Amino acid sequence: MPIGPEFEVASVKRGGPPADGRPPRTWTRRGGPGTSDPERLNYTGIPLHEVVMIAWGLSEPWQVSGPGWIESERYDIAAKIGPGVDKAQFQLMLQNLLAERFKLTIHTESREMPAFALVIAKGGAKLGRSLSEAPAPLVSPAVLEKDRNGLPQLRPGRKNIATIPLLMTGCKGCVRKSGRLQSLSDIADMCIKQEERPVIDKTGLTGLYDFNLDFSIPGATTRPMPGQGGMPPPADFLPPDFQTALEQQLGLKLERNKLPVSVIVIDRVEKIPTEN
């Protein structure tokens, strides 16, 4: 029997395959702690791999190791949550549901895997220290402004990071990561999402930083654009790839390495859940 908090009522059903054209990781989620409907939960078409990540508070797919079908098989989960349940309790409820319905057992181990170490590049870091490490109150609903080149960026004073397509430059596939009040841990997380590989901060830098990082994704193209708002048109604006931009613009470098990463390993799991 599960030990600890449980959902008041829960339904788990095996779902069908994703519709044609849908990305393999597409699924829907409604309700749960921190939403407008905290006492109900509905997952539709969710892979078991994702449920495990949510249940253990993980953010990256490589943190879970198990049979291949946990990423392809889909499930519909509906549950009623008691009042006042917080995120930690909710995660325990999901863990217990997985143990009860899927007979899931796991262990955690450290594995060496291809990764990146985030280090300071030759020539030193080029990050701009945030003017104040105390976030300012929001005084306007508009969070974007223009830099001296007329390109959009986040306003200072609020902890945030935004991905801004730079279509106004005439470049299809050019992107700006605009960060405010970001720690090196936050920047490492940004690198993880971009490179889809573990990144460990080895810079030794502390504090919070503001930055703009302009880069292009593979296959980016550029074409001349007329000037806007009195600004001269960019001349074939095509920034470098992400890693090159990171080194040139922020003075940080991703070094290939093999690093120990904590991984949840699935020892046992059943494809067909027990009846509701």
TIZABA-551116 format. One line per 5 residues: their letters; for each residue y negated, x negated, z negated of N, C-alpha, C, O. Coordinates in steps of 0.1 Angstrom, whole numbers, plus 5000, padded with zeros to 4 digits. Each point is the difference from the previous one (the first is absolute). Last residue first. Example, Ala and Ser with C-alpha at 12.3 -4.5 7.8 and 13.67 -1.06 7.14 Angstrom:
<pts>
SA = 5022 4872 4929 4989 4991 5000 4989 5008 4992 4989 4995 4999 | 5068 5002 5002 4988 5009 5000 4988 4991 5000 5000 4990 4993
</pts>
This chain:
<pts>
NETPI = 4986 5091 5123 4989 5003 4992 5005 5009 4988 4992 5004 4992 | 5041 4960 5033 4994 5013 5002 4989 5002 4990 5001 4995 4988 | 5010 4955 5026 5007 5011 4994 4992 5013 5001 4988 5000 5002 | 5006 4962 5036 4996 5002 4986 5009 5012 4994 5005 5008 5008 | 5005 4954 5031 4999 5015 4999 4997 5003 4985 5009 4997 4992
KEVRD = 4996 4958 5020 4991 5005 5010 4998 5015 4999 4989 5005 5003 | 5019 4958 4957 5007 5009 5008 4991 5007 5010 4989 5004 4997 | 5013 4947 4973 4992 5012 5004 5009 5008 5009 5006 4995 5009 | 4992 4954 4960 5008 5012 5005 4990 5011 5003 4991 5002 4992 | 4993 4954 4999 5014 4998 4999 5009 5011 5005 5010 4998 5006
IVIVS = 4938 4983 5004 5008 5012 4998 5015 4996 5000 5005 4995 5010 | 4948 4976 4978 5013 5000 5008 5008 5013 4996 5003 5002 4989 | 4943 4978 5008 5010 5009 4994 5011 5001 5010 4999 5003 5012 | 4967 4954 4980 5005 5010 5009 5009 5009 4992 5008 4996 4991 | 4953 4961 5006 5008 5009 4992 5004 5012 5009 4991 5006 5007
VPLKN = 4998 4943 5009 4995 5013 5000 5009 5009 4992 5012 5000 5002 | 4977 4944 5010 5008 5010 4993 4993 5013 4999 4988 5000 4996 | 5003 4965 5046 4996 5003 4986 5010 5010 4994 5005 5008 5006 | 4983 4957 5038 5011 5009 4995 4997 5001 4985 5000 4990 4993 | 4965 5000 5050 5007 4995 4989 5012 5009 4998 5002 5011 5006
RELKL = 4949 4980 5025 5013 5005 5000 5008 4993 4989 4999 4988 4998 | 4948 5021 5000 5010 4989 5003 5014 5006 4999 5003 5007 4990 | 4943 5010 5017 5014 5005 4997 5009 4989 5004 5002 4997 5012 | 4943 5002 4973 5011 4997 5010 5013 5005 4995 5003 5000 4988 | 4937 5002 5007 5014 5002 4994 5010 4998 5010 4998 5002 5012
GLQQE = 4952 5001 4993 5005 4987 4994 5013 5001 4993 5002 4992 4991 | 4971 5042 5035 5001 5001 4985 5005 4986 4994 4999 4999 4988 | 4994 5006 5060 4989 5008 4994 5001 5001 4985 4989 5001 4994 | 5043 4973 5034 4986 4997 5004 4989 5008 4993 4990 4994 4997 | 5057 5014 4993 4997 4986 4997 4985 4997 5004 4993 4993 4992
LATQF = 5024 5050 5016 5001 4997 4986 4995 4986 4997 4993 4998 4990 | 5013 5014 5055 4988 5005 4994 4999 4998 4985 4990 4997 4995 | 5050 4991 5027 4989 4991 5004 4987 5005 4994 4992 4992 4995 | 5045 5035 4999 5001 4988 4992 4989 4990 5003 4995 4993 4992 | 5007 5049 5033 4997 5002 4986 5001 4986 4992 4991 4998 4992
DPPLF = 4995 4999 5059 5010 5008 4993 4998 4999 4985 4992 4993 4996 | 4963 5001 5032 5014 4994 5001 5010 5009 4993 4997 5011 4995 | 4959 5010 5030 5003 4991 4989 5014 4995 5000 5008 5006 5008 | 4956 5013 5028 5015 5000 4998 5003 4990 4989 5002 4989 5003 | 4954 5032 5029 5005 4999 4986 5015 5001 4999 5005 5011 5003
DAPPP = 4959 4982 5035 5015 4999 5000 5005 4999 4986 5007 4990 4997 | 4946 5012 4999 5004 4993 5012 5015 4998 4999 5005 4991 4993 | 4962 5049 4986 5008 4988 4997 5005 4994 5013 5003 5007 5009 | 4950 5020 4989 5014 5003 5001 5008 4987 4997 4996 4989 5004 | 4956 5021 4973 5006 4995 5012 5015 5003 5001 5006 5000 4990
MGGQG = 4960 5033 4983 5008 4987 4998 5005 4996 5014 5003 5008 5008 | 4972 5033 4984 4991 4988 5001 5008 4987 4998 4994 4989 5001 | 5028 5055 4999 4990 4999 4989 4992 4987 5000 4996 4995 4990 | 5043 4999 5040 4998 5013 4993 4990 4997 4989 5001 4990 4993 | 5018 4987 5058 4995 4999 4987 4997 5013 4994 4997 5010 5007
PMPRT = 5042 4986 5029 4985 4999 5000 4996 4999 4985 5007 5004 4991 | 5040 4975 5026 4994 5013 4995 4985 4999 5000 4995 4989 4997 | 5053 4985 5026 4986 5000 4996 4996 5014 4996 5004 5010 5006 | 5046 4975 4986 4992 5003 5012 4986 5001 4995 4997 5003 4989 | 5058 4982 4993 4985 5001 4998 4993 5003 5013 5005 4996 5011
TAGPI = 5048 5005 4961 4992 4998 5012 4985 5003 4997 4997 5007 4991 | 5055 4982 4983 4986 5005 4999 4993 4996 5013 5003 4990 5006 | 5044 5000 4979 4997 5008 5011 4986 5006 5000 4997 5008 5009 | 5021 4976 4944 5005 4996 5013 4998 5011 5011 5001 5012 4998 | 4963 4987 4964 5014 5002 5000 5006 4995 5013 4992 5000 5010
SFDLN = 4962 4982 4964 5005 5009 5011 5016 5001 4998 5006 4990 4996 | 4949 5001 4968 5011 4995 5007 5005 5009 5011 4995 5012 5000 | 4966 4978 4956 5002 5006 5014 5011 4993 5007 5000 4987 5001 | 4980 5022 4946 5010 4992 5008 5002 5007 5013 5005 5010 5001 | 4959 4988 4953 5004 5007 5013 5009 4990 5008 4997 4988 5001
FDYLG = 4989 5017 4942 5003 4993 5013 5001 5010 5011 5002 5012 4998 | 4989 4978 4944 4997 5009 5011 5003 4992 5013 4997 4988 5001 | 5024 5006 4946 4993 4995 5011 4997 5012 5010 5008 5010 5001 | 5008 4973 4944 5000 5010 5010 4990 4996 5011 4990 4994 4998 | 5041 4976 4963 4988 5008 5003 5002 5010 5011 5011 5001 5005
TLGTK = 5015 4951 4992 4999 5011 4991 4987 5008 5004 4992 4995 5008 | 5046 4965 5014 4986 5006 4999 5000 5013 4991 5010 5008 5001 | 5029 4963 5014 4994 4997 4987 4986 5006 4998 4993 4998 4990 | 5042 5004 5048 4987 4994 5001 4994 4995 4987 4992 4990 5000 | 5051 5033 5016 5000 4986 4994 4987 4994 5000 4999 4987 4999
DIVPR = 5028 5064 5008 4987 4993 4999 5002 4987 4993 5004 4999 4988 | 5032 5028 5044 4997 4996 4986 4987 4992 4999 4998 4991 5007 | 5031 5045 5027 4990 4991 4999 4997 4997 4986 4997 5010 4992 | 5043 5015 5044 4995 4996 4986 4989 4990 5001 5001 4990 5008 | 5005 5041 5034 5008 4990 4994 4994 4997 4986 4988 5001 4999
EEQKI = 4992 5024 5039 5012 5007 4996 5010 4989 4995 5012 5000 5005 | 4940 4997 5010 5011 4991 5005 5014 5006 4997 5009 4995 5006 | 4951 5029 4981 4997 4995 5013 5012 4993 5006 5004 5002 5012 | 4996 5013 4943 5000 5012 5009 4998 4995 5014 5005 5007 5010 | 4992 4960 4957 5014 5006 5001 5001 5011 5010 5009 5001 5008
CMDAI = 4949 4980 4982 5008 4992 5009 5014 5005 5001 5006 4999 5011 | 4965 5022 4959 4995 5003 5014 5009 4992 5010 5003 5005 5010 | 5004 4986 4945 5006 5013 5003 4996 5004 5015 5008 5005 5007 | 4972 4957 4974 5014 4997 5003 5007 5013 5004 5008 5000 5009 | 4948 5004 4976 5001 4994 5014 5014 4996 5004 5004 5002 5011
DSLSQ = 4989 5015 4945 4997 5011 5010 5001 4994 5015 5005 5006 5009 | 4998 4963 4956 5012 5009 5000 4999 5011 5010 5009 5003 5008 | 4954 4970 4983 5009 4993 5009 5014 5008 5000 5007 4999 5011 | 4951 5032 4979 5006 4988 4993 5009 4992 5011 5002 5006 5010 | 4954 5029 4998 5014 4997 5002 5004 4987 4993 4993 4990 5001
LRGSK = 4964 5038 5008 5005 4999 4986 5015 4998 5001 5008 5006 4992 | 4979 5008 5053 4990 4999 4990 5007 4999 4986 5009 5008 4998 | 5002 4987 5060 5004 5001 4987 4988 4998 4990 4992 4992 5002 | 5025 5019 5052 4988 4998 4992 5004 5003 4986 5003 5011 4996 | 5020 4977 5054 5003 5003 4986 4988 4997 4992 4996 4989 4998
RVCGK = 5009 5022 5057 4993 4993 4988 5007 5005 4988 5001 5013 4997 | 5014 4983 5059 5000 5007 4987 4992 4992 4990 5000 4988 5000 | 5016 5020 5056 4993 4992 4991 4997 5008 4987 4997 5012 5000 | 5024 5005 5040 5009 4992 4993 4993 4990 4990 5007 4992 4994 | 4968 5024 5047 5010 5009 4996 5011 4991 4993 5007 4992 5007
CGTML = 4938 5001 5003 5013 4994 4998 5010 5011 4995 4999 5005 4989 | 4953 5000 5018 5007 4999 5013 5014 4994 4999 5006 4999 5010 | 4962 5011 4954 4998 4987 5006 5006 4999 5014 4998 4990 5007 | 5006 5048 4964 4986 4999 5005 4997 4987 5006 4990 4998 5007 | 5052 5012 4970 4999 5005 5014 4986 4999 5006 4999 4999 5012
LPITA = 5028 4985 4946 4988 4995 5005 4998 5004 5015 4998 4992 5008 | 5030 5027 4945 5001 4996 5014 4986 4997 5005 4991 5007 4998 | 5025 4990 4950 4990 5006 5009 5002 4995 5015 4998 4988 5003 | 5023 5016 4943 5004 4995 5013 4991 5007 5010 5001 5012 5001 | 4992 4977 4944 5000 5009 5011 5004 4993 5013 4997 4988 5002
INKRG = 5000 5010 4939 5003 4992 5012 5002 5010 5011 5008 5010 4999 | 4968 4987 4947 5007 5007 5012 5003 4990 5010 4994 4989 5001 | 4975 5019 4952 5012 4994 5003 5008 5007 5011 5004 5012 4998 | 4942 4986 4996 5011 5009 4997 5013 4993 5004 5001 4995 5011 | 4956 4984 4995 4999 5006 4987 5011 5010 4996 5001 5004 4988
PRLQP = 4977 4982 5063 5005 4993 4988 4999 5009 4988 4994 5010 5000 | 5016 5008 5051 4989 4997 4991 5005 4992 4988 5011 5003 4996 | 5015 4995 5051 4998 5007 4988 4988 4996 4993 4996 4989 5000 | 5005 5008 5053 5006 4993 4989 4999 5009 4988 4992 5010 5000 | 4999 4986 5059 5002 5008 4987 5007 4992 4990 5009 4992 5002
LGNRD = 4957 4987 5037 5014 5004 4998 5002 5007 4987 4994 4996 4990 | 4966 4981 5028 5001 5014 5004 5014 5005 4999 5003 5011 5005 | 4980 4945 4982 5003 5001 5014 5002 5014 5005 5004 5002 5011 | 4986 4987 4943 4989 4995 5008 5003 5000 5015 4990 4998 5009 | 5036 5038 4963 4996 4986 4997 4989 4996 5009 4995 5007 5008
KELVA = 5015 5045 4975 5001 4990 5011 4997 4986 4995 4990 4999 4992 | 5033 5045 4981 4987 4996 5004 5003 4989 5011 5011 4997 5004 | 5018 5043 4965 4999 4990 5009 4985 4997 5004 4992 5009 4999 | 5024 5026 4971 5005 4987 4994 4999 4989 5010 5002 4988 4996 | 4975 5064 4991 5003 4990 5011 5004 4987 4994 4993 4994 4992
PSVLP = 4993 5042 4981 5013 5003 5005 5004 4990 5011 5012 4998 5003 | 4956 4989 4956 4999 5006 5013 5014 5003 5005 5009 4992 4998 | 4983 4987 4961 4987 5006 5000 4998 5008 5014 4991 5007 5001 | 5049 4971 4962 4997 5005 5014 4987 5008 5001 4999 5010 4993 | 5010 4950 4970 5003 5014 5003 4997 5003 5014 4991 4994 5007
APAES = 5025 4956 4981 4988 5009 4999 5004 5014 5002 5009 5003 5007 | 5022 4955 4973 4997 5009 5011 4988 5009 4998 4999 5006 4989 | 5009 4945 4992 5000 5013 4994 4997 5010 5011 4989 5000 5005 | 5009 4953 5001 5015 5004 4999 5001 5013 4992 5011 5004 4997 | 4949 4974 5037 5003 5005 4986 5015 5004 5000 5005 5006 5009
LSRGL = 4980 4971 5028 4988 4998 4993 5001 5005 4985 4995 4995 4991 | 5046 4985 5038 4993 5012 4999 4988 4999 4991 5001 4992 4990 | 5018 4967 5040 5002 5006 4986 4992 5013 5000 4988 5001 5004 | 5032 4976 5041 4987 5003 4993 5003 5007 4987 5005 5011 4999 | 5026 4953 5031 4998 5014 4995 4987 5001 4993 4995 4991 4994
KAGGK = 5029 4971 5029 4987 5005 5005 4998 5014 4995 4992 5007 5007 | 5039 4945 4979 4999 5014 5002 4986 5004 5004 4990 4994 4997 | 5030 4957 5016 4996 5008 4989 4999 5015 5003 4999 5004 5011 | 5015 4954 5014 4986 5003 5001 4995 5010 4989 4988 5002 4998 | 5062 4999 5017 4993 4988 5000 4985 5003 5003 4997 5008 5009
AIVLA = 5030 5032 4968 5001 4992 5012 4992 4987 4999 4991 4998 4991 | 5035 5031 4970 4986 4997 5005 5002 4991 5012 5006 4990 4999 | 5034 5045 4990 4994 4988 4995 4986 4999 5005 4996 5007 5009 | 5051 5026 4987 4986 5001 5003 4993 4988 4993 4999 5000 4988 | 5053 5007 5030 4992 4996 4989 4985 5001 5005 4996 4993 5009
FAPME = 5050 5033 5011 4988 4992 5001 4994 4997 4987 5000 5008 4991 | 5054 5003 5028 4987 5005 4994 4989 4991 5003 5001 4990 5008 | 5057 5020 4996 4988 4995 5007 4988 5007 4995 4999 5012 4998 | 5039 4985 4966 4999 5006 5014 4988 4994 5007 4991 4995 4993 | 5044 5005 4959 4991 4992 5008 4999 5006 5014 5011 5003 5006
RSETH = 4999 5024 4947 5005 4994 5012 4990 4992 5007 4988 5003 5001 | 5026 5023 4949 4990 4992 5007 5007 4994 5012 5010 4993 4999 | 5003 5055 4975 5002 4986 5001 4989 4993 5008 4992 5007 5007 | 5028 5043 4968 4989 4993 5005 5003 4985 5000 5006 4995 4991 | 5025 5054 5014 4996 4988 4991 4989 4993 5007 4997 5001 5012
ITLKF = 5029 5052 4989 4993 4989 5006 5000 4988 4990 5003 5002 4988 | 5019 5051 5027 4999 4989 4990 4994 4988 5007 5003 4997 5012 | 5005 5060 4999 4993 4987 5002 5002 4991 4988 4997 5004 4989 | 5018 5043 5026 5008 4991 4992 4995 4986 5002 5008 4990 5001 | 4972 5052 5015 5005 4991 5009 5010 4989 4994 5004 4991 5007
REALL = 4976 5045 4967 5003 5007 5013 5007 4990 5010 5008 5004 5008 | 4977 4981 4947 5008 5012 4999 5005 5006 5013 5012 5003 5002 | 4959 4959 4996 5013 4996 4993 5009 5013 5000 5012 4998 5001 | 4945 5007 5016 5008 4992 5009 5013 4996 4994 5010 5000 5006 | 4959 5023 4967 5005 5009 5011 5009 4992 5009 5010 5005 5005
NQLML = 4968 4971 4961 5011 5008 4995 5006 5010 5010 5012 5002 5001 | 4950 4972 5010 5012 4991 4998 5012 5008 4995 5011 4998 5005 | 4948 5025 4999 5006 4997 5013 5012 4991 4999 5010 5002 5007 | 4966 5007 4954 5006 5013 5005 5007 4997 5013 5011 5005 5003 | 4963 4961 4980 5012 5001 4993 5008 5012 5004 5012 5000 5001
QFQAK = 4945 4995 5016 5009 4990 5006 5013 5000 4993 5011 4999 5007 | 4955 5029 4975 5005 5005 5013 5010 4990 5007 5010 5004 5005 | 4968 4983 4955 5010 5010 4997 5006 5005 5013 5012 5003 5001 | 4952 4968 5003 5012 4993 4995 5011 5009 4997 5012 4997 5003 | 4946 5022 5011 5007 4993 5011 5013 4993 4995 5010 5000 5007
DVGPG = 4975 5042 4964 4993 4989 5006 5008 4993 5010 5012 5003 5002 | 4987 5049 4976 5008 4989 5004 4992 4989 5007 4993 5003 5009 | 4995 5044 4974 4996 4987 4993 5008 4988 5003 4998 4990 4993 | 5025 5058 5016 4986 4997 4998 4997 4987 4993 5008 4996 4991 | 5037 5010 5038 4994 5006 4989 4986 4996 4998 4995 4990 5007
IKAAI = 5031 5015 5040 4997 4990 4990 4994 5007 4988 4991 5009 5002 | 5043 5003 5043 4990 5005 4991 4998 4990 4989 5010 4996 4993 | 5008 4997 5060 5002 5000 4986 4989 5006 4993 4988 5000 5004 | 5039 4986 5047 4990 5009 4993 5003 5000 4985 5011 5001 4996 | 5003 4971 5053 5001 5000 4985 4988 5009 4996 4989 4998 5003
DYRES = 5041 4985 5043 4990 5009 4996 5002 5002 4985 5010 5004 4995 | 5006 4955 5042 5002 5010 4990 4988 5008 4997 4989 4995 5002 | 5037 4967 5036 4989 5007 4995 5004 5011 4990 5011 5005 5000 | 5007 4944 5024 5003 5013 4995 4988 5007 4993 4992 4993 4993 | 5004 4961 5022 5001 5010 5011 5004 5014 4996 4995 5009 5006
EIWGP = 5001 4952 4964 4987 5001 5007 5000 5010 5012 4990 5004 5004 | 5048 4986 4968 4990 5005 4991 4986 5001 5006 4991 5006 4995 | 5050 4976 5026 4997 5014 5002 4990 5005 4990 4994 5011 5003 | 5023 4943 4997 4990 5003 5011 4997 5015 5001 4989 5003 5003 | 5026 4974 4950 5006 5003 5013 4990 5005 5010 4990 5006 4996
GSVQW = 4988 4965 4967 5011 5009 4999 5006 5002 5014 4996 4994 5009 | 4959 4984 4960 5011 4996 5008 5012 5009 4998 5004 5003 4989 | 4938 4992 5002 5013 5008 4998 5010 4995 5010 4997 4999 5012 | 4959 4984 4988 5003 4999 4986 5012 5009 4996 5004 5000 4988 | 4975 4995 5056 5009 4990 4997 5004 4999 4985 5009 4992 4996
PESLG = 4957 5039 5022 5014 5004 5003 5011 4989 4996 5011 5003 4997 | 4942 5006 4976 5004 4994 5013 5015 5002 5002 5008 4999 4991 | 4967 5017 4970 4991 5003 5011 5004 4994 5013 4995 5004 5011 | 5025 5017 4937 4999 4989 5010 4991 5003 5012 4998 5012 5003 | 5019 5013 4954 4986 4996 5002 4999 4988 5009 4992 4991 4997
WAIMV = 5048 5037 4991 4998 4987 4993 4986 4994 5002 4998 4989 4996 | 5015 5053 5024 5005 5001 4987 4998 4987 4992 4999 5001 4988 | 4989 5001 5058 4991 5008 4992 5005 5000 4985 4992 4999 4991 | 5035 4979 5041 4987 4993 4998 4991 5008 4991 4993 4994 4991 | 5047 5027 5021 5002 4989 4991 4987 4992 4997 4997 4996 4989
VEHLP = 5002 5037 5044 5001 5007 4986 5002 4989 4990 4995 5000 4989 | 5005 4987 5056 4987 5003 4995 5000 5006 4986 4992 4997 4992 | 5049 4994 5030 4993 4988 4998 4986 5002 4994 4996 4993 4990 | 5030 5043 5027 5003 4996 4986 4994 4987 4996 4996 4998 4988 | 4981 5034 5049 5012 4991 4999 5002 4996 4985 4990 5000 4992
IGTYN = 4986 5047 5026 4998 4986 4994 5012 4992 5000 5011 5005 4996 | 4974 5043 5018 5005 4990 5010 4998 4986 4995 4997 4991 5008 | 4977 5040 4963 5007 5006 5012 5003 4988 5009 4992 4993 5004 | 4994 5020 4941 5002 4989 5010 5007 5006 5012 5010 5007 4998 | 4962 5013 4957 5007 5003 5012 5000 4987 5009 4990 4996 5004
LREPD = 4997 5025 4942 5002 4989 5009 5008 5004 5012 5010 5007 4998 | 4958 5012 4955 5010 5002 5011 5000 4988 5009 4990 4993 5002 | 4980 5011 4961 5012 5005 4994 5011 5004 5011 5010 5006 4996 | 4943 4977 5011 5008 4990 4993 5013 5005 4995 5008 4992 4996 | 4953 5018 5041 5012 5008 4996 5010 4991 4992 5010 4997 5005
STGPG = 4950 4985 5013 4995 5013 4996 5011 5010 4996 4997 5011 4994 | 5010 4936 4998 4996 5008 5011 4995 5014 4995 4999 5002 4988 | 5020 4963 4984 4988 4994 5007 4995 5008 5012 4991 4996 5006 | 5060 5010 4980 4989 4995 4991 4989 4994 5008 5002 4992 5010 | 5026 5042 5018 5003 4990 4991 4989 4995 4992 4988 5004 5003
GRRTW = 5014 5020 5050 5001 5002 4985 5004 4988 4993 5002 4989 5005 | 5012 5011 5045 4990 5009 4994 5002 5001 4985 5012 5001 4996 | 5003 4969 5053 5000 5001 4985 4989 5010 4996 4989 4999 5004 | 5042 4982 5044 4988 5007 4993 5003 5001 4985 5011 5001 4996 | 5003 4963 5047 5005 5011 4992 4988 5006 4993 4989 4994 5000
TRPPR = 5026 4962 5036 4991 5012 4998 5007 5011 4992 5012 5003 5003 | 5003 4952 5015 4996 5001 4985 4991 5012 4998 4995 5001 4989 | 5021 4987 5055 5012 5001 4992 4997 5002 4985 5008 5005 4993 | 4959 5014 5047 5004 4987 4994 5011 5001 4990 5001 5010 4993 | 4995 5026 5047 4995 4997 4986 5004 4986 4996 5011 4996 5002
GDAPP = 5004 5024 5039 4986 4995 5001 4994 4997 4986 4989 4994 4999 | 5050 5041 5004 4997 4990 5010 4986 4996 5000 4991 5009 4999 | 5028 5009 4955 4998 5005 5013 4997 4989 5010 4995 4989 4996 | 5037 5002 4961 4985 5002 5003 4999 5005 5014 5008 4997 5009 | 5037 5016 4966 4994 4988 5004 4985 5002 5004 4996 5012 5002
GGRKV = 5026 5020 4960 5003 4996 5014 4993 4987 5004 4992 4995 4992 | 5022 5017 4956 4991 5005 5010 5005 4995 5014 5010 4993 5001 | 5011 5019 4946 5000 4990 5012 4992 5006 5011 5003 5011 5004 | 4987 5002 4944 5008 5003 5012 4999 4989 5011 4990 4994 5001 | 4997 5022 4944 5002 4988 5009 5009 5004 5011 5011 5004 4998
SAVEF = 4958 5018 4958 5008 5003 5011 5000 4988 5009 4990 4994 5004 | 4997 5020 4941 4999 4991 5012 5010 5004 5010 5012 5004 4997 | 4961 5009 4952 5008 5005 5011 4999 4990 5011 4989 4996 5003 | 4992 4990 4957 5005 5013 4995 5010 5007 5010 5010 5005 4996 | 4986 4941 5001 4992 5012 5006 5006 5013 4994 5012 5001 4997
EPGIP = 4992 4955 4972 5006 5006 5013 4990 5010 5005 4992 5006 4993 | 5011 4948 4969 4993 5012 5005 5007 5005 5013 5004 4991 5009 | 5027 4980 4960 4986 4999 5002 4995 5013 5006 5008 5010 5001 | 5041 4972 5008 4993 4998 4988 4985 4999 5002 4995 4993 5009 | 5051 5030 5018 4988 4992 5000 4994 4999 4986 5001 5009 4992
M = 5052 4997 5015 4988 5008 5000 4987 4991 5000 5000 4990 4994
</pts>
